[in-house]
Every structure is written in structure tokens, then in C-alpha cells.
Amino acid sequence: MAESILGLGNFSLYSAASNEGFLLGKCIKLLIVWFNFARRNPASRIVFERMKTLDGAGRNNNFIIMYKPIFRKKSVLKFKRFSNHGYSLFAVLGKEVVIGVLSVATLQHASAKGISIEVDKADTDSTVTAKAVMMDEVNVTGTRAPLAVSQQARMVTVLSRDEIQAAPVQSVNDLLKYAVGVDVRQKGALGALTDVSIRGGSSEQITLLLNGINICDAQTGHNAFDLPVDISEIERIEILEGPAARVYGTSSLLGAINIVTRPASKTSLSARIESGSYGYLTGAARANIASGAWNNQVSASYMRSDGYLRSKTGTLNADYRTTKAFYQGQFQTVPFTLNWHAGLSTKDYGSNTFYSVKFDDQFEHTFKTFAALQAEVRIGQLHIRPAVYWNRSLDRFELFRNAPSKYPFNYHRTDVLGANINAYFDWTLGRTAIGAEIRNENIISTNLGEPLGTPKNIGGTDRKYTNGLDRTNLQFALEHNIILSRLTLSAGLTAVKNSQADMPLRLYPGIDIGYRIAEVWKIYASYNSSLRMPSFTELYYSVGGHKADKHLRPEELSAYEAGIAFAEQAINARAAIFYNRHRNLIDWTNDGTLDAQGAPLWKSVNFGNINHIGIEASADFNLRQLIPSQRFFKKAGVAYCFMNQNKEKHIGIVSKYALEYLKHKFVANLNLNIWRSLDLGLVYRLQHRMGGYLDPSNIHHNYAGYGILDARLSWTAPRWTAHFEANNVLNRRYLDYGNVPQPRAWFLAGLSVNL
């Protein structure tokens, strides 16, 4: 029989005489371990005592060794990294132990804790880079030079893979509805046409990136979210609120959304299928081959729905079909990493009254391809990251579906070619980053741009592209980061020149400051500025009740923000106040003017100055850690955002985007473990939009507030997951945009298999 007792300040081993020979060897091994410990910990003193009792025959009956490390002072030992040293476990005896726990936050304010990858973490006591694999840190792109979450002077919301998979959504567009600072306005279900904006802006004012590559559509922001990746393939989503010019480039006027994918670490195969209301059906598959330094993954998905609306003639006008394919590869060695990806997305959808309330049988077809090559090489403290990319977009818009004789179809082809190089290095005074990018945007179209000298054929038709425009954007960035034990200071600027605007080189500075009051508290403040070039549609779309202005000036923005954050194992919370000042804001507006057919005439204009002030607060709770005696409640979260806009100058003007901002948005979620592997997730969002719209009779209506409840019931097994989802459980009628009602209650069921 053997017993062991482990306590603070002592360790006792008792062995029976019958096992003396066996346990003597164990004791010798423990002695060696303790000597190693003593050698590495001179602040402690170890006392060894040998106690012996004799039986009647004078033989040893018991053999007891007592270890009593006596420390000069009480200390707290924090595990910060994995270690395989023999003394690692026993080095904590007699000390108070704080162990880092991997945590997953909610969508309202997620942190990157819980995502474990290899990072270069700057030392908290100096600006020297430490080379370690941290248990609770991941680099996120809140600055041009990568910094761990705890070092960021700006707050970056990170939606982890677990959160994405657990959310009751079918697309990235739907997922972003649960981020409190993000406004998602849909003109159809399943991401048929979605405008995503941040903090009161428009869909044109944010940068969308795929693995750090800018995939924004220069033609129009409406089609930006035609992503080539299925939602099940996304590793995480990073949301940076506020101007991000020196991080992501000048098109990120009010923020950026970076969608990150990553090949599986092992050779694997997975598939999923879903079916539900309104003829909804989707299927997806992914295969990955990993061998040594090489990793290759390919995936494909198909989604369709009959839609939930019909035209006046009774035909479907909100149906939807999309196909996606994506390939990504990686070659990784110690000093060098090479990543590449290529994908396509094709989509056909009934456009209802998306672009003109007079016509309810519009239709649109888009086809996009993406390709990028990225590398990283490390030479001492210098990291160099070059990248090249090419994005192509094809768009066909039908004002009358399948009826080109009534009105000719609009055709557009956009090509974006870009190359950039970014580098950062650590030195005595901190971490410095520099970057440069050249980006060429070219469009040929039937109605956008200036007349072409030589029209070009439109593939598959007998028509030609007659118009076009070509512009090149050149930008440089410089940033320096000072990271001390509690203070992070990040400052830099972006220099921009664009050929289309024929503008001189302009500078846009920014500075972020973060200070850790204590281990779990942080305060921060920032000032950042940026600009955005108008899209090709804003410059030239002058058909169908629209009148564009090709002399639009670039938008500019200055933004101020201050906040406080609290983060520990069971609770994550933050609160912030922000102020945005827009100059030359671009929007489509109607001042009461009608076109030749008597419909409202929408004009693209520079608004002048508009000011936003807002507050944002959120809190997440890991209920199992807060109440460890129960297993039913898993996680909960609440978040709220309030904004107010200075709009006295705009009385009598109807805006399509800029003045139709979310004044109030509240999001709450609750995750429950019903029984064994059966989980229930509930998400409720309540929002009220300012502004209004004109109905077919040109009568103005204000937007009404609404509350939507979504739910997901899932059973998770090691190799498969089955789920049932319900969107808009309360069957509310609501509008995100104009005269396009959104779906009532929507139900689906699905199965995922991993091999």
C-alpha cells in the first residue's frame, strides 16, 4: 500500500516495508528532482529528515522522507509557457499557483485569448522580443507591426473558430450582425446582397481582407462580401473599428474586417449538408493533405434557396444560388514561410427592388476570382513580408429579369492588381514597421467610366464594353511601437497618392496609447485619420433614376476614441467613447427631385461635414468558471452601442446610407448545456435605425425598431455534429433597407462530419 500527500510547504511520501525496495528507487529519483530544483532556486532552503521505526525484531517497518522547502517570502508563480523540464512541476510546490486558462469570449467583445499559435511576443519588461509559444496570446492586426492582444493599444474584436461554428448563421454576413459595432443591412437572405459598415458609416468605408489581402471591390461595396470561402473554413475574424489607414490602407475609413483561414494541421476530410425553409439547401466539403513542411487544402460549397418573396406577377424574385471553391497552400520552415491561395465565387440572385423601387423583378449575376501569394522571411530581428495579388470581378445586372429587349443588361469587369511589402524589426527603442503598396484598379463597362477608344468584346454575348477607367493608388506607411511593462505607444502615418484624383501626396497620421493599470485593467486612447477614394459606381452610375458626379472628392475622416477594458479568466468587459468627424462624405441622396418618369432622382454628392459621437460597452461571462458548481450555464454576454449624428444641415434630404445609421444596438447571448453533448445557443439583438425611405408612392416612412431572436440546438460528437437552427424565432416583420422586407421565421437542420 502506498499513500501520498501534496500540500503547501511540504511533501511527504510514505512507503510500506513490503514495497521498500521498489519505492526506494522512486525516492532517489525524487531526490534528484529536488536537488535540481534547489540548484535553480537559491531563494529556498530544503530540509531532509529521515525517520525510522523498528518492530520487535529490530527491522525497519516504515521509511518516511519529508521535504520542507522554506521560502524567504511568499511569491506568485505564473505559468506563461509550456515547458518539458523535469523540474517544472515540482518547482511550484510551496507556492501560490496561477495557471492560464484558454478562454473563448462571446461575439460582442471577443478577445484573441484561446487561440494558440506561434507568435513573437515583445517582452513586457523591455522592448526586446521574447521567442516563446504563449498559452493565451495571438498576434492580431491592430497595428502594422504585429502585437499580442495584451499589448494592443487599440481594441480588436476577434471572433474565434469555436464562436463561428456555434453561431446560428449560414454566412459571414449573418455572423457580423452579432458584433455590436457593426451594422449589417441585408437586401435578401443568406448574404444575397449585404452592406456591412462600422460605426455609422457605409459599406464603401471599410476594408475587407482575406488573409490580410485587400479584396474590396472598386466597382461597388455592395458586392464586397462575395467571398470564395465557406463559413466552416474560417479560422477567425478580426474586426478593427475606427480608421485603419496605417494598418490596412486608406480605403479603411471607418475600420476593417480581416477574414483569416488556415489549412488543417493534419491530413483530414470533412463535409456538411443543411436543408430548411424556402427551399434552402447547402452542401460543402473540404480535404487537406499535410506532409512535413507542406500543407494543401481545397474546399467547395454550394448554396441555394427559392427565396421568400415573389414579384407582382407571381414569379420568384428573391431566389439565390451560389458556388464557391477555395484552395490554399503553405510551405513553412523556421526562417521562411510561403502562403498562397486562389478561389472563386459565383452568385445568381433575384434582386427584387434592391436598386429601384419601381421594378420588382431585377436580377444580378456576379463572378469573382481571387489569387494571392504571400511570404515571410526572418533575418535576425528583421521580418520581411512581401505579397502580390489579383482580384477579378464580373457583374451583370438585369433591370428586367431575362428580358434584355426591355432594357439592356449592364455589364462590368473589374481587375485589381496589387503588390506590397511590409517589414518590421525590433531594436533598443521598440518595434518599428514600414510598408509600401501599389494597387491598380481597372474597370471596363457598358456604362461606368469614360468612353473607350477601342470597345472590347463581352464574353458570351454580341455586345461590347464601351466605357472604362484606370487608376493607381500608391501609399507608404511608417509606424513605431514602444512597449514597456505597462505602457504601449504606437504612432505612425500613411502617405497616399492616387492618379485618378490627380491629388498631391497627402499624409494621414495616427497615434494609439494603452496603459495597463493592473494585470486585468487597461485604459487606452487614440487619434487616427484616413481617406477613401469614391467607387466607380459613385463616380459614373447615371442610369435608372441615378445621377452620378465624376468630380467627387475623396472622403476624409478624423477619429478620436478613449476607453477602458477588463479581462480575466471568467469576465471580459470594455467601454469606449468615440467621436468621428467626416469631411466630404459621399452618399446617394434625394432632395425631392424626380426623374423623367416621376421617380425619385438619387444623386451622388459630397455631403460636407458630418459628426458622429457614440459609446460602446460590452461584457462577457464564462459562467462555468464563475459558478463552478453547475454545468448548465456555459457563457453569456451583453453589448450595447449608441450613436448620435449631427444632421441639422440635412433636413429635407433622404439618404440611402450616411444618414441611415443605427442609433441604438443591443445584443445579448446565452449558451446552455442542456444534457450531455446537447447545447443550446440563443442570440437576441434589438436595434433602431435613424432615417427613412420612400415607398413606391413617394411617401416617406421612418425606420421602425425591431428585436430578433435566433437559436441553435446542436449535438456534438468526436467525429460529427448535428444541429437545428431557427432564425427570427419570434416571426417579426422588419426592414433593413428601404422597401425590401426581411424573412420571417426561418428553420433549417444540418449534419457535419469530420474524418
Disulfide bonds with the S-S distance in Angstrom:
none
